Every structure is written in structure tokens, then in C-alpha cells.
Amino acid sequence: MSDIEIAQKAVMKPITEIGASLGIAAEHLEPYGHYKAKMSLKYLDSLPEKKDSKLILVTAISPTPAGEGKTTTTVGLGDALRHIGKNSLICLREPSLGPVFGMKGGAAGGGYAQVVPMEDINLHFTGDFNAIALANNLLAALVDNHIHHGNALNIDVRRVAWKRVVDMNDRALRDIVNSLGGVGNGYPRQDGFDIVVASEIMAIFCLATSIEDLKERISKIVVGYTTDKKPVLAKDLNAQGAMTVILKDAFQPNLVQTLENTPAFIHGGPFANIAHGCNSVIATKSAMKIADYVVTEAGFGADLGAEKFIDIKCRKSGLRPDACVIVATVRALKYHGGADLKELTNENLAALEAGIVNLERHVHNVSKVYNIPVVVSINKFVSDTDNEIALLRKKVEAMGAKITLANHWAEGGKGATELANIVVELCEQPNQVTFVYPDEATLWDKAVAVATKIYGAAEVTADAKVRNKLKELQEGGYGHYPICVAKTQYSFSTDASLRGAPSGHSLNIREVRLSAGAEFVVLVCGEIMTMPGLPKLPSAEKIDYIDGKVVGLF
């Protein structure tokens, strides 16, 4: 059966029962139908800290077309912890409609390790992304309106930095000219759209710790610059109040369940190759007040999502993971070793051995640079041979890491109980999570640290315009911010075609963006785009609604 067929056969419990299993009374839930609900912020804030709660981070090798199954592992592990008698809760990001209708797919897991209702989660869910888009675009409208009505702030129309967003892959909106048609429509200028998950509002939404913090962060957004190059903030337009009103309901974490009725918070969804790629701080912190074991994930590979999880989310929130799971497949590792995509089901020990270098670097980064106890979880496929598994075990054990085969895709939680037991063991090990760079390092030195320590690069390069921008931000009081590197997810380098673990390459920074409300500086590298396009055969062509059911959705 397909993922959606499995999900549609699920026996879900009413969401009030899921809340009750966590000790949450129905009065603290705001149901959206029978199987999903918003959590009361007032209630979550009233809960005491749970000092012994353990946080488990799930990350992966560099993504390949063969797939790795990171979200599936996150869900399977959450279920498996319940199988071995632990009180667990899962924290995931919400899917963006752009990838759902494009090529990446959804973010609800797969097989028998899914969160449900799967169609709702992948299609609109509780409307959070719509609220984020509206708040973002309200600010854009307020900027243009202010300029139109006299421009008392002296905003330079050539230096308006705030873009509109839409939650869809639409390449036609990347670079546009707007406000055509006469004086009444504003000042014509070159502009463009980003996808919602690349919006600074999304980043703020996922890093804010309270409604008050959300409003304060929004007020600090830099929307543009005056003619004498002074920053213009959202608070200068009195925008933060109305934007917070739009976001107030969305800011409440969403409660759903897995196929096995394990509770899950799904909240927020910044991309990891563009933004910081983690679910909301408020959802993660709330989960740790409720459960003994909280399983969360960071987007894409450990060079992107996990680095930002540590250097941005953990640095800002005080969260610290107790253990880390790195997800890989034999097929994906063979692809990193140069095997053709069509030949991945054939035994190929040479390609596997060559591709293991990608896993090795991720293991090194997590265990030695981030300093987190790590286990490698191999998603099992029927095409995996005994020889390939034996080679992989030997290589991973030589790295000093634990390794296990997991079959949660086919068996649900019981297929990942060995992984769960290892994770519980790792959580008891003493560890002191370390950042890749200190706060006081310059923005340039932070880029060098990430490039050389995590990506295996030899140098960082940038033209004079980029260097001047970094110097300007450094001198403007933003130098203590962490950096958020936007690059391809498919390689340690900025060249998506370089598989394995390339070394000695250059990280070229082609653009710098300040996210003053989110409190990080975005470094755009390589050909990465903040508005993706659809592939030649988008997933949308397979999706339909027939006889009262969604079909073709994975």
C-alpha cells in the first residue's frame, strides 16, 4: 500500500484522548475537527520545568534521490520508545505546500511510521502557514503604503528589503517588477517573492518563546533603509501589533498522533537549506515539560539542519540534545559512492565503501564538533545484502559509533525497538554540547568555522560587495548573531553534483541577508534559491480527489 492508503486505514483516537494520555484536560485543547488541536499557551506556560526530560535529535546523511527516511525514523523512534515503556512525545515541522506539490513530498513520515491525519497535515493543516504568509505580506503592504502616503520615514525605494511570500514553488515570482500602472499604485521597482518557509516571519515564529517575545522580535525586523542608509524597522511602521494578532492562534502548538497513537507536536516549518530547519522552540520546550523523551528532527543532513539546530536553535533557547540519531540507507550511501540511481538495488560493495565517507563526516561532526552521543540508524530495504550490511557495520564501528538496523517503515514502532534502547542508553551518557563557533567571533570567522569544520572546505570567498555588507553588519551591532548558511542540501560543498565528502573546496558567499528579528545573518551560497521551482513532472499531476478521498499524495 502507498503511504496515504496506510494512513487512511489508521484507527485514530479522538484528539481529546491523546491529550488525556499526556495529562492534558480537554479545556486546554482547541480542537480543529476530531483529530487535531491547538494547545493553550497559557496552560503550557503554567507547566513546571521537567529537569530530567531527554531530547533526542534525528538528522541524516546528505540527501539523495534514493531517500533516507529521517521523518519516518523520528516517528518510528517515538513509537518505539513507547514500545519499551517510555513516555515519549514527537516534535516535527509542518510541511510546505510547495514541496508537497513539487518533488520533495510531505513531512508526515511514511509506511507504518506516520503522523496522522496525513492529508490534513500535508494540506493546509491548521492554517499556520497561511497566517505566517498574511503577517509577512501585511508588513510588505504597510511599507508600500507608507511610501505612497508621503514617506515620512524617508525610505529609499531602491533599498526596500522586505519581500512578499507565497507557499508554493513559483519560479515566475522570483524576480518581478511591481507597482506598475501609475502613481496610485506606488513606485515601480524590481522586487520578488520568497516561499513562506524562507520568510523571516517563519524563523521568528519558530524561535520565539512567548507571544511577547514574538511581538518584540517582529518589531526588530529591518524592512529597508533610508536614503542615508539607516535601517527602517517594523516598529517604525507600528506593524508589530497587527502582525502578532494575525499570528496569535497559529503560535499555539498543534497536537496530533502517530498511527500507533503516540502524541506528536507539529509546529512551524522553516527550510533547512534556506532557513534554520527546525520546529518551533515553544513546541519543543513544551514537549519537554510533558514527556520523559522528546524526539525531534532537523532538516536535511547534519551539515545543514543539525548545525543550525545547535548553533541557532539551541544557542538561542537553551535546549541541548542528549543523543543524536543519524539516518542513512545502504542505497543512499552507494549513490554517494558514485553508483547510478538505476543500479542501487544491486550489490555494490565498492560504491558502498566509497560512499561511507559521507556518513563518516556527519558522524565526526555530530560526535566530535557538536559533541553529542550518536547512533547510526540504517533504514532497512529488501535489496540490502548481508555483505553490504556487514561492511557498513564494520565501518561505522571503526568510527566509534553505534549502529542498528531499523524496520519501522514496515513494522511501525516494534521495528525500531533496538534503536530506542540504544537511544535511552546514549541519553544517560554525560555530554557537553558545543557550538561550532563562539558568539564573539566575527561574522566572517563564523562562516570560516562552519565551512572548514563542518563542510570540509579550504576557504571562504566573497566579492567586495558581500564583504562590505558583512563589515557593515559587524559594525552595526549584529556581529554577535549566529549565521544561517543557505546552500544546497545535496553536498557538503555548494555544488550539488559533488557526492560523498568533498574536501578542499571553496564556500562562496554571494549574498548576505540580515534577519534582525530572528537574530541571525543569512549567508546565501552557491545557486540556492529562496523561491524554488517545480520539477518537470511535479507531484501535483498525480494528486486528485476521487470518491471523497485524496489520492496520489505519496
N, C-alpha and C positions, 0 to 999 in steps of 0.2 A: 504494500500500500504506500501511497505518497504521504508526505508529512501532513498535508491538510486532511487526507482521508483518516489518518490515525487520530488527528486532533478532533475531527468531527464525531468520532466514536467515543470520545472521552466521557467518563461519568464524573461530571463536576459537582462539587458541593456548593451550596449557596455561599456567597461571599461572607455572610454573617457567621457561618460555621467556621470558615477559615480564620476569621478574626477571633472567634471564641477560642480556637485552638492555640492562639497566641496570648490569650487572656485579655483580649480587647472586646469590650462591650459594644453592642450594636449602635449605641448612641454616639460612639466615636468614629463611626463609619458613615460616609456619604455614598450610598450605592449608585452605580451607573448601570442599571439593569440588575440581573441576578448574580453575575459572576465577576464583577469588578467594582472597586470602590475607591474613593478618595479617603485618606486618613486625616483626622483632625490634627491640625498643627498645635492647637492648644493642648490636646491630650499628649501628643508626642513630646512636647516641651516639658510637660509635667513629670515625665518618667525619669527616675533616677539613673545615673550612670551605672553600667554593669561592668565593673572593673576587670572581670575575668573573661569577657567575651573575646572570641578569637576571630580575626579577619583573614580570610584566605583569598588571595589574588589569583585569578586564572588568566594566563596570557598564552602566547603561542610563538611558533617559528614564523618566519616571514611568509605571508600568504602566497598561495599558488593557485592556479586554476583547478588543481586536484582537490582542494578543500582541506581544512584541518579539523573543524568542529569545535571551536572554542566555546561558543554559547551552549552548544549541546553538552559539552563537558561540564560547564558551570551548572547547568540544570541537573545533569546526571549526578554530579557530586553532591549537590544539595539534597537530592533524593536519597543517595547512598548513605549520607550521614544519618538520616532518619532510619534507614535500614539497620544501622549498627547502634541505634538507641540514642542518638544525639539530637538536641534541639537546634535545628538549623533553619536558616532563612536565606533566600537568594535575592541578590540585588543586581538588576540588569538595566541597560539603557533601552530607551524606546526606539523602534525602527523609524527611519525616514522614508517617506513615500517615494522619493527619488530613486534610491536603490531597489525598493520593492518592485517598482515598475521598470527598473533598468536591468542590472545584471547581478548585483551582489546578493539579492534576496532579502529576506526578513531578518528579524533578530529574536525569534521565539524558540530557537533550538531546532531539533529535528528527530525523526524516528520516534522512539518511546521516551525521549528526554526532551520534552517541550513544556513551555508555559502556555496556558490556555485562558480565555478563548483566543485561539491563534489568529483567526481572521480579524477580530476586533483589534488585537494588539498591533497587527501589521497594517491595518487600515483605519486611520484616524484615532483609534483608541478612545481616550477621554478628552481629546481636543487640545492637549497641551501644546503641540507644535503650532496649531493654528493661533493660540494665544500668544506664543512667542513671536510668530510672524507679524501679528497685528501690533504688538507692542513695538517691535522693531520699525515697522512701517509708519506707525504714528509719529515716531521721532523724526523719520525722514520727512513726513508731511509738515511737521512743525518747523523744521529747518527751512524748507522751501517757502512756507507761509510767512515766516519771519522776514526773509529776504524780500518777498513780494510786497510786504506792507512797510517798507521804509528801511529795513535792515539797520535797526538801531545798534546792533552789536558789531556792525561793520564786518560781517562775514565775507571773506573773499570767495566769490562763486567758483573760482578756479581751484579752491582748496577745501571744498566740501568733502569730508572723508567718509560720511555715513551712507552706506548703500541700502537699497531695499532688498528684501529676500522673498523667496517662494520655495515651498517644499517639493520641488520637482526638478529633475535634471532637464535643463533647457538651455542649450548652448547659445541660442539666439539672444539670450538676455545677458550674456557675459559683458559685452561692450555695446553700449547704446548711446544715442543722443536723445535727451529728453527735453521737455518743456518747449516743444515747437508749437507754432500756431498763433503767435502774437504775444503782446505784452501781458495779457490776462493770464497766460499760462506759465509765467515765470521766466527765468533766464535760461536760455538754451545752454546746455553743457554736455560734455561727454561724461557718461556715468555707466552703471552696470548693476546687475543683481548678483547676490550670492545665494547659495542654498541655505535654508533655515538652519541646518546643523552646523554651518560655518559662521553663523551670526554671533557677535559678541554677547547679545542677549542670552543666547543658549549657554554660553560659557558662564556668564554671570549667574544664570538660573541654577546651574549645576554646582557652583562654588559657594553660593550664598548660604549662610547658616540660619537665617531667620528672615521674616518679611522686612524687618527694619534694616538688616544688612543688605537685602535685595534692593531696597529703595536707595540706600546710601551708595551702593555700587553703581546703580543706574545713573545717579546724579553726577558721577565722575566720568562718564563716557565723554570722550573727545569727539565731537561731531564734525569739526573742521577748524579752520584757522582764520584769523582776521587778516586784513591787508598788511598789517605789520607783524604777521606770523605768530600771534599769540593764540593759544588754544581756546576754543569755544566749547563749553561743557553742556551736557544735557540740562544741568540745573540752571544754566543761564537762560534756558528757554522754559523753565518751570515745567519740565516734561516728566520728572520722576514720579510725581503723584499719580497722574493718569495712567502711566505705564504700569505702575505697581497694581493699580486697580484691575487692569486687564489681566495681570499675571497671578492675582491672589488665589484664585481657585486652582489654577494649574500648578501652583507651587506646592500643593498638598500631594504627598507621595501616593502612587497608585498601588493598590493591593490586588493581586491575582493569585493563581495557584498553578502547580505543575499537573501533569497527567496523573501523578500519584498524590495529589492534593497537598504537596509541600507549599507553604506560603512563599510568595515572591513579591518584592517591591520592584516595580518597573517605572523609572522616573528619569526624564532628561535624556538627551542623546547627542552630544557633540561628536563629530567625526574625529578619528584619531590621526588621520593624515593631514587634517586641516586645523582641527582644534585639539582639545586635550583628551577626548575619547573616553570619558568615564561617566557613570551615572551620577546622580546628584549627591552632594555631601549630606544634605538633610536626610535623604533616604538611607544612606549607609550608616550614618550616626544613629538614626532612629532604630534601624535594624539591630545595631549592637547594644541598644538598651533593652531589646526584647529577647533575642536569641543568644545561645551559647556559641554558635558557629555561624558566621555570616560569609557566604560565598559570593564574590563579585568578580567582574571581569574588566579588563582594559582593552581597548580596541586594537585590532591588527596584531603585529608582532611585538615582542618585548622591547624592541628598539624604539617603537613609537608609543603605543598605549601605556606600556608598563613604565617607561621612562617618565612620561608625563603624569602618570598616576603617582609616582614617587616625588618627582621634582615640582609638580604643581599642586595636585590634589592633597597629597599627604603633607607637603610643606605648609600649605595654607590652612589645613583643617586640624592638624594634629593626629590624624589617623596614621596607623602603622600596621602593615600586614604582618601576620605571624608566620605565614607559609605561602609559597607560590607554586602553582602548577603550570608547567609549560606543555602545551598541547602540540602534538605532531602526529603525522601519519607516515607509514613507510612509503606510500605513493608520493606524498609531497616531498619527502627527502630525496627520493630518486629523481624527481623533477629538478630539485636544486642541484643535483649531481649531473645534470645535463641530459637526462632521459627525455625522449619525446613523449608528449602528452598522451599520444595514442598507444604507447607501449608500457604504460605504468603498471599494468596488471601482470606483466611478465617479470619473472625473477631476474634481477639485475644487481648483483652484489657490488659491482664496480661503481655503478651510478649511486647506489645507496651509500657506500663508503665515502664517495666524493661529496655527496650532499649533506652528510652528517656535520660538516664544518659549519653549516648554518645553525643547526641545533647547538653545537658546541659553543659558538659565540654567544647565543642567547643564554645558555646555562651559565657561562662565565659572567656575563653582565648581571644576571639576577643574583647569583650566589657570591660573586666577588666585588662587584661595583655597588649594587644596591644592598648587598649583604643580607639576603633573605634565604632561609632554608628552602630547597627546591626539590620537586619531584617531576620527572618527565612522564606524562601520560600519553600512551600511544593509542589512538583510536583504531580499533581493530577492523580490518577488512578481510573478506574471504580470500582475496588474492594474495594476502601476505603469506610468504612461505616460512617454514621453520628455519631455514638457513638465514633468511633476512632478519627474522626476529632475534636469532642468536647473535648475529653480527651487531645489531643495534644495541642489545643488552650489554654486550662486551664493551662497546664504545662508550656508552653512557656511564657504565660503572667505572670506567677508566677516568671519566670526568669528575668522579667523586659525587655523583648524584644518584638518587634512587630512581628506578624506572618501573613502570607497571603497564600491563595491557588492560584496556578498559573496553567494555562492550555495552555501554549504556544506550547507545543508539538502538540496538536490537533488544536489549533486556531491561531497559529502564535502570532504576537505582541499584538493583541487585547486581547489575553488570559492572558496577564501579565501587563495590564494597572494599576491594583491596586498596583502591586509590583512597577511599575515605579513611581507612585505618592508617595508611601512611601519612595522610594529611594530619590526622589527630596526633600522631607521633611527632611530626615535624613542629606542630604548634607548641609542643612542650619544650622544644629546644630554645635555649637563650639566644636572642639575636638583637642586634642594634642596627636598625635600618639606617643606611647612609645615603646622602644625596650625591648626585654626580658633580655638583659644584656648590660653593657657599653663596649665601645671599650677597656678600660684599664683593664678589668678583664682578668685573665689568661685563657688560652685555656681550662684548666681543669675546672675552675669555670664557664666558659661559658657552658660547657657540663652539669654541675650540674644544672645550671639555667634552661636550656631547659628541662632537664629530670624531674626536680621537679616541675617547674612552669607550663609546658605545657603537659608533658606526665603523670603526677601523680606518677612518680617513687619515691622510697625512697632513692635510691643511684645510683651512677655510679661506675662501676667496670672495671678494665683493668689489664692485666698482666704486668710484668716488662718491656717487650719489648715495649709495647704501651706507658706506662708511660715514658719510656726513650725517645721515639720518640717525645712525646709532650713536654718534657723538652728541648730536642734538638731544636725543632722549636721555643719554647718560647725564649730560649737564643740566637737563630739565627736571631731574629728580626721579627718574624712572629706572635708574641703573640697578636698584636693588630687586627689581622684579625678576621672576624666573622667565625663561624663554620657552616658546612653544614652536618647535620646528615643524613646518609644513613641508612634507616631502612624500615621494612615492612610498607606498607600503610594501612594494614587491621586492625591494632590495635594500641592503644596508647603505648603498650609495644612492645618488639621485637619478641613476639610470635604471629604469625598471627592468631592463633586459639582463642586468648583471645578477645572476643567481648565486647561490652558495653564500660565501662570506668574503666578498671583495675587500681588498686592503690597499692602502696607499693612494686612494683616490682623493679628489678634492670635493669639498662641500661648498658649492657656490650659492651665496645668498643673493637673490635677485630683487627682493622687495622686503621692506620692513613695515609692519603694521602695529600700531600701539592699541592695546586693549586695556585702557586705563581702569575701566570698571571691573573687568575680570582680573586685573592686576597681573598681566603678563604681556610680553612682547612677542609678536608672531614674526618668525623669520621664514619667508616663503622661498623655497629652494627648488631648483630644477623646474620641471614642467607641470608641477602640481597646480590644479585649478580649484578655486573656491566655488565654482559653478560647474559641476560635471555635465557631461552629455550622455545621451542614451546610446547604447550599442546598436550595431546593425540590426540585430534581432532582439529587441527589448522584451523583457518578461511580460510587459503589458499585452503583447499579442496573444499570449496563452491564457490570460485571465478572463473569466467570464462569470455570469450569474445565470444558472440554469436550474429550473425546478426548485427555486427557493434556496439554492446553495451556491456558495462561491466555489469555483473550480479553477484549476490551473495555478493556484497560489502555492507553489513549491511542492 
